Amino acid sequence: MHAPAAGTIDRSRRYSTDLGFRVGTGAFAFLLVIIVVAIGVELSRQSMLSIQKFGFSFWRTQIWDPVAGEFGALPFIWGTLYSSVLALFIAAPVALGIAVFIAELCPARLRQPLVFLTELLAAIPSIVYGLWGIFVLVPLVRALESSMPASLRQLPLFSGPPLGVGMLAAALILAIMIVPFTSSVAREVLKAVPVAQREGAYALGATRFEAIRAALFYARTGIVGAVMLGFGRALGETMAVTMVIGNNPQVSLSLFAPQYTMAAVLANEFTEAADELYLNALIEIGLVLFVITLAVNSLSRLLIWSMAQRGPTRAPQTAPGAEAAA
């Protein structure tokens, strides 16, 4: 009998090493799936009493009365989504403008200081943002509401007591908090755009604005991902929003009315839950927030995937009369 060739032994060793590496890294990836499923299962188990008593009406009723044992999460769902979407509309243009300026237009000696300041904003604790909101932002919002004409304050969007704490203050502070995250990721995405994209635009006679617009179009998938990252950050923010939103469980379209979010009610009332149903209702709010976060992130991933499938550039259009000439 002949001994196996050295080359065969090396190939077998390399294959077993590669297989072990794949299995090991795959196990770590699968661990993330297990953790997500375990969180959902545990939240469902701990809130089962509330789920059995209220069912899906928990999602659509507005009553939150711990004394009477009546609980509905609609005011908190509304407050969370309203404040986060409003903050996204405020922050996205600002963050994109910062990213474009730093990546495309900023002088070299100012680029690093601006990058440092942007990242420093992301490192500030949320409690500090909340304190700043109480002493600076809330008085500004109160002054803004007081200076509005009475006829304008009669509209549902601007009605409410001139307290300063409310939906607008929460949305503004959320917008300030998510700008660093969105702008940092968008800046890195723009830096990753190939230089050939800009050079090709200049070669075709494009202006600087048009070349930047071409780079933005090329990087649109990553920019959408950056915006959704900021949106996810806004959905789960707790302390800063709790300090300026007013914490009133009501559904209102007004920017100045005090409202509530899911994260805020958990932070405020979890330690005060006096009976099992109250505690289960609060845990179910955590389950609702978990489901909404998963849904929003899944939809954003589908959007990014669909944009990536269409490719980085549009297909060139046929010149007028080309088909006739053919």
Buried (B, 14 or more C-beta within 10 A) or exposed (E): EEEEEEEEEEEEEEEEEEEEEEEEEEEEEEEEEEEEEEBBEEBBEBBEBBBEBBEEEBBEBEEBEBEEEBBBBBBBBBBBBBBBBBBBEBBBEBBBEBBBBBBBEBEEEEBEEBBEEBEEBBEBEBEEBBBBBBEEBBEBBBEBBEEEEEEEBEEEEBBBBBBBBBBBBBBBBBBBBBBBBBBBBBBBBBEEBEEEBBEBBEEEEBEEEEBBBBBBBBBBBBBBBBBBBBBBBBBBBBBBBBBBBBBBBBBBEBBBBBBBBBBBBBBBBBEEBEEEBBBBBBBBBBBBBBBBBEEBBEEBEEBBEEBBEEEBEEEEEEEEEEEEEE
